[in-house]
Structure formats: C-alpha cells, structure tokens
C-alpha cells in the first residue's frame, strides 16, 4: 500500500474518531464543564492559598534559624586592640548564627492553627458548592437538549406519517376515488408540520449552543448528546421534604462552609484573648569576627575567628500591662464576627429548607403532570386510531383525521415536556440531598 494511501486512511480514521468524541454523555458534559470552568479554577487557587496559610501556622511552632554576615570600614580614628583610638584606617568582618523559639504565647499559635484549618475547610466547601451548582446547570442544559431532540424525532415521525397519507391519497385521487381537495388539505398540513420541524430543529440548535457555552467548548455545531438508556425506567419514590432536609443539612457544602467559618471566628476570639497572657521565648546566638588595621600587625583570619567566638542565650518574658484597651476591643470585634457567623448559618439553613420545600413541591407537581400525560397519551392514540378507521371507511373528513392527529401531537409534546421536567425536578432534589 502506498504511503499516501496510508495517510489518507489515517486522516479519515482520525476524523471519525473526532466526530465520535462530540457525542457526550451527561457525565462527560459535567466533567468537561468542571475542567474548563474559571470560577472553579479561581476557587481552587483560593483553597491552595488557605492551605498554605494553614501549613505556615503549623510551621510557626518550630524554632527559626538565621545566619548573617557584615563588613564595615572605618576611615580615620579606629579602636585598637588595647582599647585606644588611633588615626588608622580599619575594617571589620562579623559573622553570626542565631535561633529562637516561642515557649508560651497564651496558646495563640495553637488557636491560629485551628483557625487557619477551619478557613481551609471552608474554602474546600465553597469549591464543592461551585461544583454542585455547575453540575446542576449542566444537567438542566443537558435535559433541555434531550427534550428538543425528542421533539425533533416526534416531528419527523409525524411528518413521515403525513407523507405516507399524501402518497396514499394521491393514488386514490388518481383512481377517482377521492376528491382532489382532500389532497390539498393534506399538503397544507404537510407544510405546517415542516414548519414545526424547522422550529424544533432551531430550538435544538439553541439548546446545544447553551450546553456548549456552559461546558465551554467552541465547536457546538458538531456537538451531540447521548440519550441515557435507563431514562426514568424506575420512577424514584419521593421522600418527604423534612427527610431530605435532615439529610442535606449534615453535608451540604454551603452549610459546612458556614459552620467552618464559625469555627474560624471562634478561634479568632481565642487568638485575641491570648494577648492578655504573658509570652515567653528562648533565643541563642553564635558570633565571631575578624578585625584588620592598616599598618599594624594583625592575627590571621582563622585565629581571630576562634579568639572572637562568642555564644549567648537567654529567655525573654513579655507581660502585657496596659495596651490602650486594644486587646479588649479586638476580643469584642471577634465576638461580633462569631455572632454574625451564627446568623449566616441560620440563614443558610433557612434558605436550604426553602429550596428543598420548593423543589419537593415542584417534583410532586411534575410527577402528577407526567402521570396524567401518560394517560392522555394512551387516550390520544386510541382517538387517532379511531379517527383513522373512520376516515378510511369514508365516515370522517380529512379535517377530523388531522384534528385527531394534531391533538395526538400536542399530547406527545406534553408527555415529552412533562417527562423531562419530572427528571429535572428529581435531579434538583438529588443535588440538594
């Protein structure tokens, strides 16, 4: 096989593979949206920042260690080794190694670790909240696409039935067994159904565009979605709104985030209070130096370093006596933040309860509508079948036949819409649990 033929085959296979990748499942749409969404990326950066702050708070428990070096020059009068000044230029090199550790600070560092950890957990909960909202938005857009896909298929099916009737009626008109006006009415009905199909296709394109924008992909023209095979095969049992709320309040990210922020503010109160207590620290240093005077004999560098070597260590105790009520006011401000956090938790719980109650009532209404639509579908099928039999027996006009067909089309559209609305309401409840 020629090399050019291999290239052509490879390109064709690649094109087919790319096109096959444009068919998305619901989970693939969610994963794509989560990967591209900039709000998630920004919140992830915020989470990493909180994680760094938490790690730094932990590292503050460790002692520090620092090294320093200095070089100074004196022009004119310099201090000599016998502790007298002479008009001689000199230079001095100094080297120092120091370390320190806080032994007690009123547990400020411990409380700071707990506060930063709570803030990190709150940022993680905020990230989960954004992801949950995006998953819900993608699911809504995905179900909207499925609804319009089904509408297109339904319109195509109705259009095919009309084509068949036109062919059948044309043969009867040619045979002189049917009036030509009936054929004109059928063609008018065909034009109307073609318009309905065009509108359904336009709605599908707009729904695909909306989905593509949510998951942030550019090529929406080739985007398609995969119809789940288990779509409402087993209708879920709707539990009470109170049961859903009792389960949701334990692990919903917006509730957890508010509770973690409360914990952080409570620890900030303890941090502020720690300033009332004395603090104790320990420090140690090791230093040496080299002294050089021009025109005077000086010991070698290594000997001076050994001779000038000094070590010192000590404790430092600080006792707060009066700080212009700064600590007291800082504690009061921290307590106000705690009270505000408690109100935020109550507001979050109240908002969650309202959302669950509303979603539950919507699900019940959608379920009832879906059940009624299924019954109406069966009745419309029978009505159309009966009208078709009467039309074929020349006991009904073509207007009556297509009135029954139009009713059936409307019922099918209502069934499709009610089915996807019911699915959507169920999904909303699942996300709120």
JOTAGI-V408173 format. One record per residue. PHI is phi in whole degrees, -180 to 180 (NA if undefined). PSI is psi in whole degrees, -180 to 180 (none if undefined). OMEGA is omega as a letter, one per 30 degrees, with the letter a starting at -180 (NA if undefined). Layout:
# JOTAGI-V408173
phi->PHI psi->PSI omega->OMEGA
phi->PHI psi->PSI omega->OMEGA
This chain:
# JOTAGI-V408173
phi->NA psi->136 omega->a
phi->-68 psi->154 omega->l
phi->-62 psi->-38 omega->l
phi->-63 psi->-37 omega->l
phi->-65 psi->-40 omega->l
phi->-63 psi->-40 omega->l
phi->-64 psi->-43 omega->a
phi->-63 psi->-45 omega->l
phi->-63 psi->-42 omega->l
phi->-61 psi->-43 omega->l
phi->-64 psi->-41 omega->l
phi->-64 psi->-44 omega->l
phi->-64 psi->-39 omega->l
phi->-64 psi->-42 omega->l
phi->-62 psi->-43 omega->l
phi->-65 psi->-38 omega->l
phi->-66 psi->-42 omega->l
phi->-63 psi->-43 omega->a
phi->-65 psi->-36 omega->l
phi->-68 psi->-26 omega->a
phi->-75 psi->-13 omega->a
phi->-81 psi->-7 omega->l
phi->-89 psi->111 omega->a
phi->-105 psi->140 omega->l
phi->-84 psi->172 omega->l
phi->-61 psi->-43 omega->a
phi->-66 psi->-37 omega->l
phi->-66 psi->-39 omega->l
phi->-63 psi->-43 omega->l
phi->-64 psi->-46 omega->a
phi->-62 psi->-41 omega->l
phi->-65 psi->-42 omega->l
phi->-65 psi->-42 omega->l
phi->-65 psi->-33 omega->a
phi->-72 psi->-38 omega->a
phi->-92 psi->-21 omega->a
phi->-64 psi->130 omega->a
phi->-78 psi->-29 omega->l
phi->-63 psi->-38 omega->l
phi->-65 psi->-43 omega->a
phi->-64 psi->-41 omega->l
phi->-65 psi->-43 omega->l
phi->-68 psi->-32 omega->l
phi->-65 psi->-40 omega->l
phi->-64 psi->-39 omega->l
phi->-64 psi->-40 omega->l
phi->-63 psi->-42 omega->l
phi->-64 psi->-37 omega->l
phi->-63 psi->-42 omega->l
phi->-66 psi->-35 omega->l
phi->-66 psi->-40 omega->l
phi->-63 psi->-42 omega->l
phi->-62 psi->-39 omega->l
phi->-66 psi->-44 omega->l
phi->-64 psi->-39 omega->l
phi->-66 psi->-39 omega->l
phi->-61 psi->-37 omega->l
phi->-70 psi->-41 omega->a
phi->-68 psi->-21 omega->l
phi->-65 psi->-15 omega->l
phi->-73 psi->-22 omega->a
phi->-81 psi->155 omega->l
phi->-72 psi->156 omega->l
phi->-99 psi->165 omega->l
phi->-147 psi->123 omega->a
phi->-136 psi->145 omega->l
phi->-120 psi->147 omega->l
phi->-144 psi->156 omega->l
phi->-145 psi->146 omega->a
phi->-142 psi->154 omega->l
phi->-138 psi->124 omega->a
phi->-129 psi->154 omega->a
phi->-130 psi->138 omega->l
phi->-121 psi->125 omega->l
phi->-110 psi->120 omega->a
phi->111 psi->-127 omega->a
phi->-78 psi->129 omega->a
phi->-130 psi->151 omega->l
phi->-82 psi->124 omega->a
phi->-90 psi->179 omega->a
phi->-67 psi->-27 omega->l
phi->-90 psi->17 omega->l
phi->67 psi->35 omega->l
phi->-124 psi->160 omega->a
phi->-100 psi->138 omega->l
phi->-135 psi->157 omega->l
phi->-82 psi->75 omega->a
phi->-136 psi->137 omega->l
phi->-74 psi->143 omega->a
phi->-145 psi->166 omega->l
phi->-141 psi->154 omega->a
phi->-139 psi->135 omega->l
phi->-114 psi->134 omega->a
phi->-128 psi->146 omega->a
phi->-136 psi->137 omega->a
phi->-145 psi->143 omega->l
phi->-131 psi->124 omega->a
phi->-134 psi->155 omega->l
phi->-148 psi->150 omega->l
phi->-152 psi->155 omega->l
phi->-148 psi->143 omega->l
phi->-87 psi->123 omega->a
phi->-89 psi->-38 omega->l
phi->-154 psi->132 omega->l
phi->-138 psi->33 omega->a
phi->71 psi->26 omega->a
phi->64 psi->23 omega->a
phi->-62 psi->-44 omega->a
phi->-66 psi->-38 omega->l
phi->-64 psi->-46 omega->l
phi->-65 psi->-34 omega->l
phi->-66 psi->-39 omega->l
phi->-61 psi->-46 omega->a
phi->-63 psi->-40 omega->a
phi->-66 psi->-44 omega->a
phi->-69 psi->-33 omega->l
phi->-66 psi->-42 omega->l
phi->-63 psi->-40 omega->l
phi->-65 psi->-38 omega->l
phi->-64 psi->-43 omega->l
phi->-65 psi->-36 omega->l
phi->-65 psi->-40 omega->l
phi->-67 psi->-34 omega->l
phi->-66 psi->-40 omega->l
phi->-65 psi->-39 omega->l
phi->-62 psi->-38 omega->l
phi->-64 psi->-43 omega->l
phi->-65 psi->-34 omega->l
phi->-65 psi->-43 omega->l
phi->-63 psi->-43 omega->l
phi->-63 psi->-41 omega->l
phi->-63 psi->-43 omega->l
phi->-64 psi->-40 omega->l
phi->-66 psi->-42 omega->l
phi->-60 psi->-41 omega->l
phi->-67 psi->-43 omega->l
phi->-62 psi->-41 omega->l
phi->-65 psi->-41 omega->l
phi->-63 psi->-42 omega->l
phi->-61 psi->-48 omega->a
phi->-65 psi->-38 omega->a
phi->-65 psi->-46 omega->l
phi->-66 psi->-33 omega->l
phi->-64 psi->-40 omega->l
phi->-64 psi->-43 omega->l
phi->-61 psi->-39 omega->l
phi->-60 psi->-48 omega->a
phi->-71 psi->-30 omega->l
phi->-63 psi->-43 omega->l
phi->-66 psi->-37 omega->l
phi->-64 psi->-40 omega->l
phi->-63 psi->-45 omega->l
phi->-62 psi->-39 omega->l
phi->-66 psi->-43 omega->l
phi->-65 psi->-38 omega->l
phi->-65 psi->-39 omega->l
phi->-65 psi->-43 omega->l
phi->-65 psi->-38 omega->l
phi->-65 psi->-39 omega->l
phi->-65 psi->-40 omega->l
phi->-63 psi->-40 omega->l
phi->-66 psi->-40 omega->l
phi->-59 psi->-43 omega->l
phi->-63 psi->-40 omega->l
phi->-66 psi->-37 omega->l
phi->-64 psi->-43 omega->l
phi->-63 psi->-43 omega->l
phi->-65 psi->-44 omega->a
phi->-69 psi->-35 omega->l
phi->-61 psi->-41 omega->l
phi->-65 psi->-38 omega->l
phi->-69 psi->-38 omega->l
phi->-65 psi->-43 omega->l
phi->-63 psi->-31 omega->l
phi->-85 psi->-1 omega->l
phi->77 psi->17 omega->a
phi->-101 psi->0 omega->a
phi->-147 psi->143 omega->a
phi->-71 psi->146 omega->a
phi->-69 psi->-23 omega->l
phi->-63 psi->-32 omega->l
phi->-62 psi->-40 omega->l
phi->-65 psi->-40 omega->l
phi->-62 psi->-40 omega->l
phi->-65 psi->-38 omega->l
phi->-65 psi->-41 omega->l
phi->-67 psi->-35 omega->l
phi->-65 psi->-40 omega->l
phi->-64 psi->-38 omega->l
phi->-62 psi->-44 omega->l
phi->-62 psi->-39 omega->l
phi->-65 psi->-42 omega->a
phi->-71 psi->-33 omega->l
phi->-64 psi->-38 omega->l
phi->-65 psi->-42 omega->l
phi->-62 psi->-39 omega->l
phi->-65 psi->-42 omega->l
phi->-62 psi->-42 omega->l
phi->-64 psi->-40 omega->l
phi->-65 psi->-40 omega->l
phi->-66 psi->-39 omega->l
phi->-64 psi->-41 omega->l
phi->-62 psi->-38 omega->l
phi->-65 psi->-43 omega->l
phi->-63 psi->-42 omega->l
phi->-65 psi->-38 omega->l
phi->-66 psi->-39 omega->l
phi->-66 psi->-38 omega->l
phi->-63 psi->-43 omega->l
phi->-62 psi->-43 omega->l
phi->-64 psi->-43 omega->a
phi->-62 psi->-38 omega->l
phi->-70 psi->-35 omega->l
phi->-70 psi->-42 omega->l
phi->-87 psi->-2 omega->l
phi->61 psi->56 omega->l
phi->-120 psi->148 omega->a
phi->-88 psi->-38 omega->a
phi->-86 psi->76 omega->a
phi->-81 psi->-15 omega->a
phi->-63 psi->-36 omega->a
phi->-99 psi->7 omega->a
phi->-76 psi->137 omega->l
phi->-146 psi->161 omega->a
phi->-122 psi->155 omega->a
phi->-97 psi->129 omega->l
phi->-75 psi->121 omega->l
phi->-61 psi->139 omega->a
phi->-77 psi->-22 omega->a
phi->-105 psi->35 omega->a
phi->-68 psi->109 omega->l
phi->53 psi->35 omega->l
phi->-67 psi->-42 omega->l
phi->-118 psi->110 omega->a
phi->-70 psi->125 omega->a
phi->-70 psi->151 omega->l
phi->-84 psi->128 omega->a
phi->-84 psi->117 omega->l
phi->-79 psi->170 omega->a
phi->-70 psi->158 omega->l
phi->-64 psi->-35 omega->l
phi->-66 psi->-41 omega->l
phi->-64 psi->-42 omega->l
phi->-64 psi->-42 omega->a
phi->-66 psi->-43 omega->a
phi->-62 psi->-33 omega->l
phi->-78 psi->-39 omega->a
phi->-70 psi->-35 omega->a
phi->-67 psi->-16 omega->a
phi->-83 psi->-27 omega->a
phi->-141 psi->7 omega->l
phi->-66 psi->135 omega->a
phi->-62 psi->-33 omega->a
phi->-68 psi->-33 omega->l
phi->-73 psi->-45 omega->l
phi->-62 psi->-42 omega->l
phi->-61 psi->-42 omega->l
phi->-66 psi->-37 omega->l
phi->-69 psi->-38 omega->l
phi->-66 psi->-37 omega->l
phi->-67 psi->-34 omega->l
phi->-64 psi->-44 omega->l
phi->-60 psi->-42 omega->l
phi->-62 psi->-44 omega->a
phi->-68 psi->-34 omega->l
phi->-65 psi->-39 omega->l
phi->-69 psi->-32 omega->l
phi->-64 psi->-31 omega->l
phi->-64 psi->-44 omega->l
phi->-64 psi->-37 omega->l
phi->-63 psi->-43 omega->l
phi->-65 psi->-40 omega->a
phi->-67 psi->-29 omega->a
phi->-62 psi->-21 omega->l
phi->-70 psi->-12 omega->l
phi->-74 psi->-22 omega->a
phi->-93 psi->154 omega->l
phi->-70 psi->158 omega->l
phi->-122 psi->147 omega->a
phi->-131 psi->130 omega->l
phi->-133 psi->159 omega->l
phi->-125 psi->139 omega->l
phi->-141 psi->152 omega->l
phi->-146 psi->149 omega->l
phi->-146 psi->154 omega->l
phi->-131 psi->125 omega->a
phi->-140 psi->157 omega->l
phi->-157 psi->176 omega->a
phi->-166 psi->170 omega->l
phi->-132 psi->132 omega->a
phi->-121 psi->130 omega->a
phi->-130 psi->124 omega->l
phi->-117 psi->133 omega->a
phi->-72 psi->134 omega->l
phi->78 psi->6 omega->a
phi->-126 psi->138 omega->l
phi->-62 psi->134 omega->a
phi->-125 psi->146 omega->l
phi->-65 psi->155 omega->a
phi->-65 psi->163 omega->a
phi->-58 psi->-49 omega->a
phi->-67 psi->-37 omega->l
phi->-67 psi->-41 omega->l
phi->-64 psi->-39 omega->l
phi->-60 psi->-43 omega->l
phi->-69 psi->-41 omega->a
phi->-69 psi->-34 omega->a
phi->-91 psi->3 omega->a
phi->-64 psi->130 omega->l
phi->-140 psi->147 omega->l
phi->-128 psi->137 omega->l
phi->-145 psi->151 omega->l
phi->-150 psi->160 omega->a
phi->-178 psi->172 omega->l
phi->-110 psi->150 omega->l
phi->-129 psi->119 omega->l
phi->-113 psi->126 omega->l
phi->-118 psi->126 omega->a
phi->-117 psi->116 omega->l
phi->-71 psi->132 omega->l
phi->-116 psi->-54 omega->l
phi->-148 psi->125 omega->a
phi->-129 psi->36 omega->l
phi->57 psi->34 omega->l
phi->62 psi->18 omega->a
phi->-62 psi->-44 omega->a
phi->-67 psi->-43 omega->l
phi->-59 psi->-45 omega->a
phi->-68 psi->-34 omega->l
phi->-65 psi->-38 omega->l
phi->-64 psi->-42 omega->l
phi->-63 psi->-43 omega->l
phi->-64 psi->-39 omega->l
phi->-65 psi->-37 omega->l
phi->-66 psi->-37 omega->l
phi->-63 psi->-39 omega->l
phi->-64 psi->-35 omega->l
phi->-64 psi->-46 omega->l
phi->-62 psi->-39 omega->l
phi->-65 psi->-38 omega->l
phi->-65 psi->-37 omega->l
phi->-63 psi->-41 omega->l
phi->-65 psi->-37 omega->l
phi->-64 psi->-37 omega->l
phi->-65 psi->-45 omega->l
phi->-63 psi->-41 omega->l
phi->-64 psi->-41 omega->l
phi->-64 psi->-42 omega->l
phi->-67 psi->-41 omega->l
phi->-64 psi->-43 omega->l
phi->-64 psi->-39 omega->l
phi->-64 psi->-43 omega->l
phi->-62 psi->-42 omega->l
phi->-63 psi->-43 omega->a
phi->-63 psi->-41 omega->a
phi->-68 psi->-44 omega->l
phi->-61 psi->-43 omega->l
phi->-65 psi->-44 omega->l
phi->-65 psi->-37 omega->l
phi->-67 psi->-44 omega->l
phi->-65 psi->-39 omega->l
phi->-63 psi->-38 omega->l
phi->-67 psi->-40 omega->l
phi->-64 psi->-44 omega->l
phi->-65 psi->-41 omega->l
phi->-67 psi->-36 omega->l
phi->-65 psi->-46 omega->l
phi->-64 psi->-40 omega->l
phi->-65 psi->-40 omega->a
phi->-65 psi->-43 omega->l
phi->-63 psi->-44 omega->l
phi->-65 psi->-37 omega->a
phi->-66 psi->-37 omega->l
phi->-65 psi->-41 omega->l
phi->-65 psi->-41 omega->l
phi->-64 psi->-33 omega->l
phi->-63 psi->-45 omega->l
phi->-62 psi->-42 omega->a
phi->-66 psi->-40 omega->a
phi->-68 psi->-35 omega->l
phi->-62 psi->-45 omega->l
phi->-65 psi->-40 omega->l
phi->-64 psi->-41 omega->l
phi->-69 psi->-40 omega->l
phi->-62 psi->-41 omega->l
phi->-68 psi->-41 omega->l
phi->-65 psi->-37 omega->l
phi->-67 psi->-41 omega->l
phi->-64 psi->-42 omega->l
phi->-65 psi->-39 omega->l
phi->-66 psi->-43 omega->l
phi->-67 psi->-29 omega->l
phi->-88 psi->7 omega->l
phi->61 psi->33 omega->l
phi->-107 psi->1 omega->l
phi->-143 psi->150 omega->a
phi->-83 psi->166 omega->l
phi->-66 psi->-29 omega->l
phi->-63 psi->-44 omega->l
phi->-64 psi->-38 omega->l
phi->-63 psi->-47 omega->a
phi->-82 psi->-13 omega->l
phi->-69 psi->-42 omega->l
phi->-66 psi->-39 omega->l
phi->-67 psi->-41 omega->l
phi->-62 psi->-40 omega->l
phi->-63 psi->-40 omega->l
phi->-65 psi->-41 omega->l
phi->-62 psi->-41 omega->l
phi->-65 psi->-40 omega->l
phi->-66 psi->-41 omega->l
phi->-64 psi->-40 omega->l
phi->-64 psi->-40 omega->l
phi->-65 psi->-40 omega->l
phi->-64 psi->-45 omega->l
phi->-62 psi->-46 omega->a
phi->-65 psi->-42 omega->a
phi->-67 psi->-35 omega->l
phi->-64 psi->-48 omega->a
phi->-73 psi->-31 omega->l
phi->-65 psi->-41 omega->l
phi->-63 psi->-44 omega->l
phi->-59 psi->-44 omega->a
phi->-62 psi->-45 omega->a
phi->-64 psi->-37 omega->l
phi->-65 psi->-42 omega->l
phi->-63 psi->-40 omega->l
phi->-61 psi->-43 omega->l
phi->-64 psi->-39 omega->l
phi->-64 psi->-39 omega->l
phi->-70 psi->-29 omega->a
phi->-84 psi->-13 omega->a
phi->-70 psi->none omega->NA
